[in-house]
Amino acid sequence: MTPPAEPGHIIALFACMKRTRLFFFIALLAINCSLPTPVTAEVLYYLANFQTSEWTLSRSKIQCKLAHAIPGYGTATFFHSAGKDLSFQLVTYHPSERSEVAYLDAIPPSWNHRNFTRPVSSPTRMATHQPFSLQRTETLRLLYELEKGLQPTFTQTDAAEGTEPLYVGLSAIRFRTAYRYFQDCIASLLPFGFDDINFSLVHFETAKEELSEPAQKRLQQIAEYSLADRKVKKIVVHGHADWVGKETYNQTLSEKRSTEVVNYLIRQGVPKSMIQDRNGS
């Protein structure tokens, strides 16, 4: 880039070329040229463009994840787990040391002049690698705005001194097709989650060791979830009987009940190595 001429040189050149009556005008021009020119700071706006915008689906019977990489900033992810509500998380490479109230708006892309910016919410930016976590209502609003082709954008301050505005947007490019697959995944999730089956109680009739229909249904759920979730490494079975009757009889009944539970789980496809039988009266 060619450096600009200094104002003194301009005055000398113009003064030699122009008549005397124009001198004051030339001098005024030189003074204006010598004033500092205001410089507009570059806006920190993180947003995937047409080439980089991708939405990636990870699916199983217990969880659906729709992830979107934001170049230079981090990853935005929509979650839906079995037995739980829809949620959203934004993870960053460079967390701020300050928590603050931010702004979430739906902004039309630069080529869309028919829509206008609309406010969505004012979430709190946390001072962690996961600055934003949204629950069902706000998450649904993000999905709706993306489906309409808008760019949900978080406005916050930078992670350094906190003196400059920082914008983080979700691109709607290639979103709709991925969202359809995400919806299909949600429809195929198990209707119950880990918290629904953990510490399950399987009831038996008095002095009986046969499984009732409700007991069988619960064991089917335990088996189905355990086979779908790789994090489940062990199923522990405790067999018990009430205190009525002789102790030896109750101990034998407890053992028979836990054995019945173990055998039923195995018949549902659970490997025997995953089951630990701890019966007691």
KETORMAR-978590 format. One record per atom (N, C-alpha, C): residue number from 1; chain; atom name; x, y negated, z. Coordinates in steps of 0.2 Angstrom, whole numbers, plus 5000, padded with zeros to 4 digits. Example, Ala and Ser with C-alpha at 12.3 -4.5 7.8 and 13.67 -1.06 7.14 Angstrom:
2
 num cadena atomo east north   up
   1      A     N 5066  5028 5039
   1      A    CA 5062  5022 5039
   1      A     C 5066  5016 5039
   2      A     N 5064  5011 5035
   2      A    CA 5068  5005 5036
   2      A     C 5064  5000 5039
END
This chain:
281
 num cadena atomo east north   up
   1      A     N 5004  5006 5000
   1      A    CA 5000  5000 5000
   1      A     C 5004  4994 5000
   2      A     N 5003  4989 4996
   2      A    CA 5007  4983 4995
   2      A     C 5005  4978 5001
   3      A     N 5010  4976 5005
   3      A    CA 5008  4972 5011
   3      A     C 5006  4965 5008
   4      A     N 5001  4962 5012
   4      A    CA 4998  4955 5010
   4      A     C 5003  4950 5010
   5      A     N 5003  4945 5006
   5      A    CA 5007  4939 5006
   5      A     C 5006  4935 5012
   6      A     N 5011  4932 5014
   6      A    CA 5010  4928 5020
   6      A     C 5007  4921 5019
   7      A     N 5003  4918 5023
   7      A    CA 4999  4912 5022
   7      A     C 5003  4906 5020
   8      A     N 5009  4906 5022
   8      A    CA 5014  4900 5021
   8      A     C 5015  4900 5013
   9      A     N 5016  4906 5011
   9      A    CA 5018  4906 5003
   9      A     C 5012  4904 4999
  10      A     N 5006  4906 5001
  10      A    CA 5000  4904 4997
  10      A     C 5000  4897 4997
  11      A     N 5001  4893 5003
  11      A    CA 5000  4886 5003
  11      A     C 5005  4883 4999
  12      A     N 5011  4885 4999
  12      A    CA 5016  4882 4995
  12      A     C 5015  4883 4987
  13      A     N 5012  4889 4985
  13      A    CA 5011  4890 4978
  13      A     C 5005  4886 4976
  14      A     N 4999  4886 4980
  14      A    CA 4994  4882 4978
  14      A     C 4995  4874 4978
  15      A     N 4999  4872 4983
  15      A    CA 5001  4865 4984
  15      A     C 5004  4862 4977
  16      A     N 5008  4866 4975
  16      A    CA 5012  4864 4969
  16      A     C 5008  4864 4962
  17      A     N 5003  4868 4962
  17      A    CA 4998  4869 4956
  17      A     C 4992  4865 4957
  18      A     N 4990  4863 4962
  18      A    CA 4984  4859 4963
  18      A     C 4985  4852 4964
  19      A     N 4980  4848 4963
  19      A    CA 4981  4841 4964
  19      A     C 4980  4839 4971
  20      A     N 4983  4833 4973
  20      A    CA 4983  4831 4980
  20      A     C 4976  4831 4984
  21      A     N 4971  4830 4980
  21      A    CA 4964  4829 4983
  21      A     C 4962  4836 4985
  22      A     N 4965  4842 4983
  22      A    CA 4963  4848 4985
  22      A     C 4967  4851 4991
  23      A     N 4972  4847 4993
  23      A    CA 4977  4850 4998
  23      A     C 4973  4852 5004
  24      A     N 4968  4848 5007
  24      A    CA 4965  4850 5013
  24      A     C 4961  4856 5012
  25      A     N 4958  4857 5007
  25      A    CA 4954  4864 5006
  25      A     C 4959  4870 5005
  26      A     N 4965  4869 5002
  26      A    CA 4970  4874 5002
  26      A     C 4972  4876 5009
  27      A     N 4974  4870 5013
  27      A    CA 4976  4871 5020
  27      A     C 4971  4875 5024
  28      A     N 4965  4873 5023
  28      A    CA 4959  4877 5027
  28      A     C 4959  4884 5025
  29      A     N 4960  4886 5019
  29      A    CA 4960  4892 5016
  29      A     C 4966  4896 5019
  30      A     N 4971  4893 5020
  30      A    CA 4977  4896 5023
  30      A     C 4976  4898 5030
  31      A     N 4973  4893 5034
  31      A    CA 4972  4894 5041
  31      A     C 4967  4900 5042
  32      A     N 4962  4901 5038
  32      A    CA 4957  4906 5038
  32      A     C 4960  4913 5037
  33      A     N 4965  4913 5032
  33      A    CA 4968  4919 5030
  33      A     C 4973  4921 5036
  34      A     N 4975  4917 5040
  34      A    CA 4980  4918 5045
  34      A     C 4977  4921 5051
  35      A     N 4970  4921 5052
  35      A    CA 4967  4923 5058
  35      A     C 4967  4931 5057
  36      A     N 4967  4934 5063
  36      A    CA 4967  4942 5063
  36      A     C 4961  4944 5061
  37      A     N 4961  4950 5057
  37      A    CA 4955  4953 5054
  37      A     C 4953  4958 5058
  38      A     N 4946  4958 5060
  38      A    CA 4944  4963 5065
  38      A     C 4944  4970 5062
  39      A     N 4946  4975 5065
  39      A    CA 4947  4982 5063
  39      A     C 4942  4986 5066
  40      A     N 4938  4990 5062
  40      A    CA 4933  4994 5065
  40      A     C 4936  5001 5067
  41      A     N 4935  5003 5073
  41      A    CA 4938  5010 5075
  41      A     C 4934  5015 5072
  42      A     N 4938  5021 5071
  42      A    CA 4935  5027 5067
  42      A     C 4931  5030 5072
  43      A     N 4925  5032 5070
  43      A    CA 4920  5035 5074
  43      A     C 4922  5043 5075
  44      A     N 4922  5045 5081
  44      A    CA 4923  5052 5082
  44      A     C 4916  5056 5081
  45      A     N 4916  5059 5075
  45      A    CA 4909  5063 5073
  45      A     C 4911  5070 5071
  46      A     N 4910  5075 5075
  46      A    CA 4911  5082 5073
  46      A     C 4905  5085 5070
  47      A     N 4906  5087 5064
  47      A    CA 4900  5090 5060
  47      A     C 4903  5094 5055
  48      A     N 4900  5100 5054
  48      A    CA 4902  5104 5048
  48      A     C 4900  5102 5042
  49      A     N 4904  5102 5037
  49      A    CA 4901  5099 5030
  49      A     C 4899  5105 5026
  50      A     N 4897  5104 5020
  50      A    CA 4894  5109 5015
  50      A     C 4899  5115 5014
  51      A     N 4905  5114 5014
  51      A    CA 4910  5119 5013
  51      A     C 4911  5123 5020
  52      A     N 4911  5120 5025
  52      A    CA 4912  5124 5032
  52      A     C 4906  5126 5036
  53      A     N 4900  5124 5034
  53      A    CA 4894  5125 5038
  53      A     C 4892  5132 5037
  54      A     N 4892  5136 5043
  54      A    CA 4890  5143 5043
  54      A     C 4886  5145 5049
  55      A     N 4881  5149 5049
  55      A    CA 4878  5151 5054
  55      A     C 4878  5159 5055
  56      A     N 4881  5162 5060
  56      A    CA 4883  5169 5061
  56      A     C 4878  5172 5066
  57      A     N 4875  5178 5064
  57      A    CA 4871  5181 5068
  57      A     C 4874  5188 5071
  58      A     N 4874  5188 5078
  58      A    CA 4876  5194 5081
  58      A     C 4869  5197 5084
  59      A     N 4868  5204 5083
  59      A    CA 4862  5207 5085
  59      A     C 4863  5214 5088
  60      A     N 4858  5215 5093
  60      A    CA 4858  5222 5096
  60      A     C 4851  5222 5099
  61      A     N 4849  5228 5102
  61      A    CA 4842  5228 5105
  61      A     C 4842  5224 5112
  62      A     N 4847  5222 5114
  62      A    CA 4847  5218 5121
  62      A     C 4848  5211 5120
  63      A     N 4851  5209 5114
  63      A    CA 4853  5202 5114
  63      A     C 4854  5200 5106
  64      A     N 4851  5193 5105
  64      A    CA 4852  5190 5098
  64      A     C 4856  5184 5099
  65      A     N 4861  5183 5095
  65      A    CA 4865  5177 5096
  65      A     C 4866  5174 5089
  66      A     N 4865  5167 5088
  66      A    CA 4865  5163 5082
  66      A     C 4871  5158 5083
  67      A     N 4877  5159 5081
  67      A    CA 4882  5154 5082
  67      A     C 4884  5150 5076
  68      A     N 4886  5144 5078
  68      A    CA 4888  5139 5073
  68      A     C 4894  5136 5075
  69      A     N 4900  5136 5071
  69      A    CA 4906  5133 5072
  69      A     C 4906  5126 5070
  70      A     N 4908  5122 5075
  70      A    CA 4909  5114 5074
  70      A     C 4916  5113 5073
  71      A     N 4919  5112 5067
  71      A    CA 4926  5111 5066
  71      A     C 4929  5105 5071
  72      A     N 4934  5107 5074
  72      A    CA 4938  5102 5079
  72      A     C 4935  5101 5085
  73      A     N 4929  5104 5087
  73      A    CA 4926  5103 5093
  73      A     C 4924  5109 5097
  74      A     N 4921  5114 5094
  74      A    CA 4919  5120 5097
  74      A     C 4914  5124 5094
  75      A     N 4909  5127 5098
  75      A    CA 4904  5132 5095
  75      A     C 4897  5131 5098
  76      A     N 4892  5130 5094
  76      A    CA 4885  5130 5097
  76      A     C 4882  5137 5096
  77      A     N 4879  5139 5101
  77      A    CA 4876  5146 5100
  77      A     C 4869  5146 5103
  78      A     N 4864  5149 5100
  78      A    CA 4857  5150 5102
  78      A     C 4857  5157 5104
  79      A     N 4854  5158 5110
  79      A    CA 4854  5165 5113
  79      A     C 4847  5167 5115
  80      A     N 4845  5174 5114
  80      A    CA 4839  5177 5117
  80      A     C 4841  5184 5119
  81      A     N 4840  5185 5125
  81      A    CA 4842  5191 5128
  81      A     C 4835  5195 5130
  82      A     N 4836  5202 5130
  82      A    CA 4830  5206 5132
  82      A     C 4828  5204 5139
  83      A     N 4821  5202 5140
  83      A    CA 4818  5200 5146
  83      A     C 4820  5193 5148
  84      A     N 4823  5189 5144
  84      A    CA 4824  5182 5146
  84      A     C 4822  5177 5141
  85      A     N 4822  5171 5143
  85      A    CA 4820  5166 5138
  85      A     C 4825  5164 5133
  86      A     N 4823  5160 5128
  86      A    CA 4828  5157 5123
  86      A     C 4832  5152 5127
  87      A     N 4838  5151 5124
  87      A    CA 4843  5146 5127
  87      A     C 4848  5144 5122
  88      A     N 4852  5139 5124
  88      A    CA 4857  5136 5120
  88      A     C 4863  5134 5124
  89      A     N 4869  5135 5121
  89      A    CA 4875  5133 5124
  89      A     C 4879  5130 5119
  90      A     N 4883  5124 5121
  90      A    CA 4888  5121 5117
  90      A     C 4894  5122 5121
  91      A     N 4899  5125 5117
  91      A    CA 4906  5126 5120
  91      A     C 4911  5121 5117
  92      A     N 4916  5118 5121
  92      A    CA 4921  5114 5117
  92      A     C 4928  5116 5119
  93      A     N 4932  5114 5115
  93      A    CA 4939  5116 5116
  93      A     C 4942  5111 5121
  94      A     N 4940  5105 5121
  94      A    CA 4943  5100 5126
  94      A     C 4937  5097 5130
  95      A     N 4936  5100 5136
  95      A    CA 4931  5098 5141
  95      A     C 4933  5091 5144
  96      A     N 4928  5087 5145
  96      A    CA 4929  5081 5149
  96      A     C 4930  5082 5156
  97      A     N 4933  5078 5160
  97      A    CA 4934  5078 5167
  97      A     C 4928  5074 5171
  98      A     N 4923  5072 5167
  98      A    CA 4918  5068 5169
  98      A     C 4911  5071 5167
  99      A     N 4906  5071 5172
  99      A    CA 4900  5073 5170
  99      A     C 4896  5066 5169
 100      A     N 4891  5066 5164
 100      A    CA 4888  5060 5162
 100      A     C 4881  5062 5159
 101      A     N 4877  5057 5158
 101      A    CA 4871  5058 5155
 101      A     C 4872  5057 5147
 102      A     N 4870  5061 5143
 102      A    CA 4871  5060 5136
 102      A     C 4865  5059 5132
 103      A     N 4865  5059 5126
 103      A    CA 4859  5058 5122
 103      A     C 4859  5063 5116
 104      A     N 4853  5066 5115
 104      A    CA 4852  5071 5110
 104      A     C 4847  5068 5105
 105      A     N 4849  5067 5099
 105      A    CA 4844  5065 5094
 105      A     C 4844  5069 5088
 106      A     N 4839  5069 5084
 106      A    CA 4838  5073 5078
 106      A     C 4840  5067 5072
 107      A     N 4845  5068 5069
 107      A    CA 4847  5063 5064
 107      A     C 4847  5066 5057
 108      A     N 4844  5062 5052
 108      A    CA 4843  5065 5045
 108      A     C 4850  5065 5042
 109      A     N 4852  5069 5037
 109      A    CA 4858  5069 5034
 109      A     C 4859  5063 5030
 110      A     N 4865  5061 5027
 110      A    CA 4866  5055 5024
 110      A     C 4862  5054 5017
 111      A     N 4860  5060 5014
 111      A    CA 4857  5060 5008
 111      A     C 4849  5060 5009
 112      A     N 4847  5060 5015
 112      A    CA 4839  5061 5016
 112      A     C 4837  5054 5019
 113      A     N 4834  5050 5015
 113      A    CA 4832  5043 5017
 113      A     C 4824  5043 5019
 114      A     N 4821  5048 5018
 114      A    CA 4814  5048 5020
 114      A     C 4813  5049 5027
 115      A     N 4817  5053 5031
 115      A    CA 4816  5054 5038
 115      A     C 4820  5048 5042
 116      A     N 4819  5048 5048
 116      A    CA 4822  5043 5053
 116      A     C 4824  5047 5059
 117      A     N 4829  5044 5063
 117      A    CA 4832  5047 5069
 117      A     C 4826  5047 5074
 118      A     N 4826  5053 5077
 118      A    CA 4821  5053 5083
 118      A     C 4824  5056 5089
 119      A     N 4823  5053 5095
 119      A    CA 4826  5056 5101
 119      A     C 4823  5063 5103
 120      A     N 4827  5067 5106
 120      A    CA 4825  5074 5108
 120      A     C 4825  5074 5116
 121      A     N 4831  5072 5119
 121      A    CA 4831  5073 5126
 121      A     C 4837  5069 5128
 122      A     N 4838  5069 5135
 122      A    CA 4844  5066 5138
 122      A     C 4848  5071 5142
 123      A     N 4851  5076 5140
 123      A    CA 4854  5081 5144
 123      A     C 4860  5078 5148
 124      A     N 4862  5082 5153
 124      A    CA 4868  5080 5157
 124      A     C 4874  5084 5154
 125      A     N 4879  5080 5152
 125      A    CA 4886  5083 5150
 125      A     C 4890  5085 5156
 126      A     N 4891  5092 5157
 126      A    CA 4895  5094 5162
 126      A     C 4902  5094 5161
 127      A     N 4906  5093 5166
 127      A    CA 4914  5093 5165
 127      A     C 4917  5100 5165
 128      A     N 4915  5104 5160
 128      A    CA 4917  5111 5159
 128      A     C 4918  5112 5152
 129      A     N 4920  5118 5150
 129      A    CA 4921  5120 5143
 129      A     C 4914  5121 5140
 130      A     N 4909  5122 5144
 130      A    CA 4902  5122 5142
 130      A     C 4898  5116 5144
 131      A     N 4899  5111 5140
 131      A    CA 4896  5104 5143
 131      A     C 4889  5104 5143
 132      A     N 4886  5108 5138
 132      A    CA 4878  5107 5137
 132      A     C 4875  5114 5137
 133      A     N 4870  5115 5142
 133      A    CA 4866  5121 5142
 133      A     C 4859  5119 5142
 134      A     N 4855  5122 5137
 134      A    CA 4848  5120 5137
 134      A     C 4844  5126 5138
 135      A     N 4838  5124 5141
 135      A    CA 4833  5130 5142
 135      A     C 4828  5130 5136
 136      A     N 4823  5134 5137
 136      A    CA 4818  5136 5132
 136      A     C 4815  5130 5128
 137      A     N 4812  5125 5131
 137      A    CA 4809  5120 5128
 137      A     C 4813  5115 5124
 138      A     N 4819  5113 5126
 138      A    CA 4824  5109 5122
 138      A     C 4827  5113 5117
 139      A     N 4828  5120 5118
 139      A    CA 4831  5124 5113
 139      A     C 4826  5125 5107
 140      A     N 4820  5126 5108
 140      A    CA 4815  5126 5103
 140      A     C 4815  5120 5099
 141      A     N 4815  5114 5102
 141      A    CA 4815  5108 5099
 141      A     C 4822  5108 5094
 142      A     N 4827  5110 5096
 142      A    CA 4833  5110 5092
 142      A     C 4832  5114 5086
 143      A     N 4829  5120 5087
 143      A    CA 4827  5125 5081
 143      A     C 4823  5122 5076
 144      A     N 4817  5118 5079
 144      A    CA 4812  5115 5075
 144      A     C 4816  5110 5070
 145      A     N 4820  5106 5073
 145      A    CA 4823  5100 5070
 145      A     C 4828  5103 5064
 146      A     N 4832  5108 5066
 146      A    CA 4836  5111 5061
 146      A     C 4832  5114 5055
 147      A     N 4826  5117 5057
 147      A    CA 4822  5120 5051
 147      A     C 4820  5115 5047
 148      A     N 4819  5109 5049
 148      A    CA 4816  5103 5045
 148      A     C 4822  5100 5041
 149      A     N 4828  5102 5042
 149      A    CA 4834  5099 5039
 149      A     C 4837  5094 5042
 150      A     N 4836  5092 5048
 150      A    CA 4839  5087 5052
 150      A     C 4845  5090 5056
 151      A     N 4849  5085 5058
 151      A    CA 4855  5087 5062
 151      A     C 4854  5085 5069
 152      A     N 4853  5089 5074
 152      A    CA 4853  5088 5081
 152      A     C 4860  5085 5083
 153      A     N 4861  5080 5086
 153      A    CA 4867  5077 5087
 153      A     C 4867  5074 5095
 154      A     N 4873  5077 5098
 154      A    CA 4874  5075 5105
 154      A     C 4879  5068 5105
 155      A     N 4876  5063 5108
 155      A    CA 4881  5057 5109
 155      A     C 4883  5057 5116
 156      A     N 4890  5056 5117
 156      A    CA 4893  5056 5123
 156      A     C 4899  5052 5123
 157      A     N 4903  5051 5128
 157      A    CA 4909  5048 5127
 157      A     C 4915  5053 5127
 158      A     N 4921  5050 5124
 158      A    CA 4926  5055 5123
 158      A     C 4929  5058 5129
 159      A     N 4933  5063 5128
 159      A    CA 4935  5067 5134
 159      A     C 4942  5064 5137
 160      A     N 4944  5059 5134
 160      A    CA 4951  5056 5136
 160      A     C 4949  5050 5141
 161      A     N 4949  5044 5139
 161      A    CA 4947  5039 5144
 161      A     C 4940  5037 5145
 162      A     N 4936  5040 5140
 162      A    CA 4929  5039 5141
 162      A     C 4927  5033 5138
 163      A     N 4930  5029 5134
 163      A    CA 4929  5023 5132
 163      A     C 4926  5022 5125
 164      A     N 4926  5028 5121
 164      A    CA 4924  5028 5114
 164      A     C 4918  5033 5114
 165      A     N 4913  5031 5110
 165      A    CA 4907  5036 5109
 165      A     C 4910  5042 5104
 166      A     N 4907  5048 5106
 166      A    CA 4909  5054 5102
 166      A     C 4902  5057 5100
 167      A     N 4902  5059 5094
 167      A    CA 4896  5062 5091
 167      A     C 4897  5070 5089
 168      A     N 4893  5074 5092
 168      A    CA 4894  5081 5090
 168      A     C 4887  5084 5087
 169      A     N 4887  5085 5080
 169      A    CA 4881  5087 5077
 169      A     C 4881  5094 5075
 170      A     N 4875  5097 5074
 170      A    CA 4873  5104 5071
 170      A     C 4871  5103 5064
 171      A     N 4874  5106 5060
 171      A    CA 4873  5105 5053
 171      A     C 4867  5110 5051
 172      A     N 4862  5108 5047
 172      A    CA 4857  5112 5045
 172      A     C 4858  5116 5038
 173      A     N 4864  5115 5036
 173      A    CA 4866  5118 5030
 173      A     C 4867  5126 5031
 174      A     N 4863  5130 5027
 174      A    CA 4863  5137 5027
 174      A     C 4860  5139 5034
 175      A     N 4856  5135 5037
 175      A    CA 4853  5137 5043
 175      A     C 4846  5141 5042
 176      A     N 4842  5140 5038
 176      A    CA 4836  5143 5037
 176      A     C 4836  5150 5036
 177      A     N 4840  5152 5032
 177      A    CA 4841  5160 5031
 177      A     C 4843  5163 5037
 178      A     N 4848  5161 5040
 178      A    CA 4851  5164 5046
 178      A     C 4845  5164 5052
 179      A     N 4841  5158 5052
 179      A    CA 4836  5158 5057
 179      A     C 4831  5163 5056
 180      A     N 4829  5165 5050
 180      A    CA 4824  5170 5049
 180      A     C 4827  5177 5051
 181      A     N 4833  5178 5050
 181      A    CA 4836  5185 5053
 181      A     C 4836  5184 5061
 182      A     N 4838  5179 5063
 182      A    CA 4838  5178 5071
 182      A     C 4831  5179 5074
 183      A     N 4825  5177 5070
 183      A    CA 4818  5178 5072
 183      A     C 4817  5186 5072
 184      A     N 4819  5189 5067
 184      A    CA 4818  5196 5066
 184      A     C 4822  5200 5072
 185      A     N 4828  5198 5074
 185      A    CA 4831  5201 5079
 185      A     C 4827  5200 5086
 186      A     N 4825  5194 5087
 186      A    CA 4821  5193 5093
 186      A     C 4815  5198 5093
 187      A     N 4812  5199 5088
 187      A    CA 4806  5203 5087
 187      A     C 4807  5210 5089
 188      A     N 4814  5212 5088
 188      A    CA 4815  5219 5089
 188      A     C 4819  5220 5096
 189      A     N 4819  5215 5100
 189      A    CA 4822  5216 5107
 189      A     C 4818  5220 5111
 190      A     N 4822  5224 5116
 190      A    CA 4818  5227 5121
 190      A     C 4814  5222 5125
 191      A     N 4808  5225 5127
 191      A    CA 4803  5220 5131
 191      A     C 4805  5219 5138
 192      A     N 4811  5222 5140
 192      A    CA 4813  5222 5147
 192      A     C 4820  5221 5147
 193      A     N 4823  5218 5152
 193      A    CA 4830  5217 5153
 193      A     C 4833  5221 5159
 194      A     N 4840  5219 5160
 194      A    CA 4843  5223 5165
 194      A     C 4840  5221 5172
 195      A     N 4838  5215 5173
 195      A    CA 4835  5213 5180
 195      A     C 4829  5217 5181
 196      A     N 4825  5219 5176
 196      A    CA 4819  5222 5176
 196      A     C 4820  5230 5179
 197      A     N 4825  5233 5177
 197      A    CA 4826  5240 5179
 197      A     C 4831  5241 5184
 198      A     N 4835  5236 5186
 198      A    CA 4840  5237 5191
 198      A     C 4837  5238 5198
 199      A     N 4840  5243 5202
 199      A    CA 4837  5244 5208
 199      A     C 4830  5247 5208
 200      A     N 4828  5251 5203
 200      A    CA 4821  5253 5202
 200      A     C 4820  5258 5207
 201      A     N 4813  5258 5209
 201      A    CA 4810  5263 5214
 201      A     C 4806  5268 5210
 202      A     N 4807  5274 5210
 202      A    CA 4803  5280 5207
 202      A     C 4799  5283 5213
 203      A     N 4793  5282 5213
 203      A    CA 4789  5285 5218
 203      A     C 4786  5292 5217
 204      A     N 4786  5296 5222
 204      A    CA 4784  5303 5221
 204      A     C 4778  5304 5226
 205      A     N 4773  5308 5224
 205      A    CA 4768  5310 5229
 205      A     C 4770  5313 5235
 206      A     N 4767  5313 5240
 206      A    CA 4769  5316 5247
 206      A     C 4770  5324 5245
 207      A     N 4776  5326 5248
 207      A    CA 4778  5333 5247
 207      A     C 4779  5336 5240
 208      A     N 4779  5331 5235
 208      A    CA 4779  5333 5228
 208      A     C 4786  5331 5225
 209      A     N 4789  5335 5220
 209      A    CA 4795  5333 5217
 209      A     C 4794  5332 5209
 210      A     N 4788  5332 5207
 210      A    CA 4786  5331 5200
 210      A     C 4786  5324 5199
 211      A     N 4788  5322 5193
 211      A    CA 4788  5315 5191
 211      A     C 4781  5313 5189
 212      A     N 4778  5307 5191
 212      A    CA 4772  5305 5189
 212      A     C 4773  5301 5182
 213      A     N 4767  5299 5179
 213      A    CA 4768  5295 5173
 213      A     C 4771  5289 5173
 214      A     N 4769  5285 5179
 214      A    CA 4773  5278 5180
 214      A     C 4781  5279 5181
 215      A     N 4782  5285 5184
 215      A    CA 4789  5286 5186
 215      A     C 4793  5288 5179
 216      A     N 4790  5292 5175
 216      A    CA 4793  5294 5169
 216      A     C 4794  5288 5164
 217      A     N 4789  5283 5164
 217      A    CA 4789  5277 5160
 217      A     C 4795  5273 5162
 218      A     N 4796  5272 5169
 218      A    CA 4802  5268 5171
 218      A     C 4808  5271 5170
 219      A     N 4809  5278 5170
 219      A    CA 4815  5281 5168
 219      A     C 4817  5281 5161
 220      A     N 4811  5281 5157
 220      A    CA 4812  5280 5150
 220      A     C 4815  5273 5148
 221      A     N 4813  5268 5152
 221      A    CA 4816  5261 5151
 221      A     C 4823  5261 5153
 222      A     N 4825  5264 5159
 222      A    CA 4831  5264 5161
 222      A     C 4836  5268 5156
 223      A     N 4834  5273 5153
 223      A    CA 4838  5277 5148
 223      A     C 4839  5273 5142
 224      A     N 4833  5270 5140
 224      A    CA 4834  5266 5134
 224      A     C 4838  5260 5134
 225      A     N 4838  5256 5140
 225      A    CA 4842  5251 5141
 225      A     C 4849  5253 5142
 226      A     N 4851  5258 5146
 226      A    CA 4857  5260 5147
 226      A     C 4861  5262 5141
 227      A     N 4857  5265 5136
 227      A    CA 4860  5267 5130
 227      A     C 4862  5261 5125
 228      A     N 4858  5256 5126
 228      A    CA 4859  5250 5122
 228      A     C 4864  5245 5124
 229      A     N 4865  5245 5131
 229      A    CA 4870  5240 5134
 229      A     C 4876  5243 5135
 230      A     N 4881  5241 5132
 230      A    CA 4888  5245 5133
 230      A     C 4891  5243 5140
 231      A     N 4888  5237 5143
 231      A    CA 4891  5235 5149
 231      A     C 4889  5240 5155
 232      A     N 4883  5244 5154
 232      A    CA 4881  5249 5159
 232      A     C 4886  5255 5158
 233      A     N 4889  5256 5164
 233      A    CA 4894  5262 5164
 233      A     C 4892  5267 5168
 234      A     N 4887  5266 5173
 234      A    CA 4885  5271 5178
 234      A     C 4878  5270 5180
 235      A     N 4874  5276 5181
 235      A    CA 4868  5276 5184
 235      A     C 4868  5280 5190
 236      A     N 4867  5276 5196
 236      A    CA 4867  5280 5202
 236      A     C 4860  5281 5205
 237      A     N 4859  5288 5206
 237      A    CA 4853  5290 5209
 237      A     C 4853  5292 5216
 238      A     N 4848  5289 5220
 238      A    CA 4848  5291 5227
 238      A     C 4841  5294 5228
 239      A     N 4841  5300 5231
 239      A    CA 4835  5304 5232
 239      A     C 4833  5303 5240
 240      A     N 4827  5302 5241
 240      A    CA 4825  5301 5248
 240      A     C 4818  5304 5249
 241      A     N 4817  5305 5255
 241      A    CA 4810  5308 5258
 241      A     C 4808  5304 5264
 242      A     N 4802  5304 5266
 242      A    CA 4800  5300 5272
 242      A     C 4802  5304 5278
 243      A     N 4801  5301 5284
 243      A    CA 4803  5304 5290
 243      A     C 4799  5309 5293
 244      A     N 4793  5309 5290
 244      A    CA 4788  5314 5292
 244      A     C 4790  5321 5290
 245      A     N 4790  5326 5295
 245      A    CA 4792  5333 5294
 245      A     C 4799  5334 5296
 246      A     N 4801  5341 5295
 246      A    CA 4808  5343 5298
 246      A     C 4813  5340 5293
 247      A     N 4819  5339 5297
 247      A    CA 4824  5335 5293
 247      A     C 4827  5340 5287
 248      A     N 4827  5346 5289
 248      A    CA 4830  5351 5284
 248      A     C 4825  5351 5278
 249      A     N 4819  5351 5279
 249      A    CA 4814  5351 5273
 249      A     C 4815  5344 5269
 250      A     N 4815  5339 5273
 250      A    CA 4816  5332 5269
 250      A     C 4822  5332 5265
 251      A     N 4828  5335 5268
 251      A    CA 4834  5335 5264
 251      A     C 4833  5339 5258
 252      A     N 4830  5344 5258
 252      A    CA 4829  5349 5252
 252      A     C 4825  5345 5247
 253      A     N 4820  5342 5250
 253      A    CA 4815  5338 5245
 253      A     C 4819  5333 5242
 254      A     N 4823  5329 5245
 254      A    CA 4827  5323 5243
 254      A     C 4831  5326 5237
 255      A     N 4834  5331 5238
 255      A    CA 4839  5334 5233
 255      A     C 4835  5336 5227
 256      A     N 4829  5339 5228
 256      A    CA 4825  5341 5222
 256      A     C 4823  5335 5218
 257      A     N 4821  5330 5221
 257      A    CA 4818  5324 5218
 257      A     C 4824  5321 5214
 258      A     N 4830  5320 5217
 258      A    CA 4835  5317 5213
 258      A     C 4838  5321 5207
 259      A     N 4837  5328 5208
 259      A    CA 4839  5332 5203
 259      A     C 4834  5331 5197
 260      A     N 4828  5331 5199
 260      A    CA 4822  5330 5194
 260      A     C 4823  5323 5190
 261      A     N 4825  5318 5193
 261      A    CA 4827  5312 5190
 261      A     C 4833  5312 5185
 262      A     N 4838  5315 5188
 262      A    CA 4844  5316 5184
 262      A     C 4843  5320 5177
 263      A     N 4839  5326 5178
 263      A    CA 4838  5330 5172
 263      A     C 4833  5326 5167
 264      A     N 4829  5322 5170
 264      A    CA 4824  5318 5165
 264      A     C 4828  5313 5161
 265      A     N 4833  5310 5165
 265      A    CA 4837  5305 5161
 265      A     C 4841  5308 5156
 266      A     N 4844  5314 5157
 266      A    CA 4848  5318 5152
 266      A     C 4844  5320 5146
 267      A     N 4837  5322 5148
 267      A    CA 4833  5323 5142
 267      A     C 4831  5317 5138
 268      A     N 4832  5311 5141
 268      A    CA 4831  5305 5137
 268      A     C 4837  5303 5133
 269      A     N 4843  5307 5133
 269      A    CA 4849  5305 5130
 269      A     C 4854  5302 5133
 270      A     N 4853  5301 5140
 270      A    CA 4859  5298 5144
 270      A     C 4864  5304 5145
 271      A     N 4870  5302 5144
 271      A    CA 4876  5307 5145
 271      A     C 4876  5309 5153
 272      A     N 4877  5315 5154
 272      A    CA 4878  5317 5161
 272      A     C 4883  5314 5165
 273      A     N 4889  5312 5161
 273      A    CA 4894  5309 5164
 273      A     C 4893  5301 5167
 274      A     N 4887  5299 5164
 274      A    CA 4885  5292 5166
 274      A     C 4881  5292 5173
 275      A     N 4879  5298 5175
 275      A    CA 4874  5298 5180
 275      A     C 4878  5301 5186
 276      A     N 4877  5297 5192
 276      A    CA 4880  5299 5198
 276      A     C 4874  5300 5203
 277      A     N 4874  5307 5206
 277      A    CA 4868  5309 5210
 277      A     C 4871  5308 5218
 278      A     N 4867  5303 5221
 278      A    CA 4869  5303 5228
 278      A     C 4862  5303 5232
 279      A     N 4860  5310 5234
 279      A    CA 4854  5311 5237
 279      A     C 4855  5311 5245
 280      A     N 4850  5309 5248
 280      A    CA 4850  5309 5256
 280      A     C 4843  5308 5258
 281      A     N 4842  5310 5265
 281      A    CA 4835  5310 5268
 281      A     C 4834  5304 5271
END
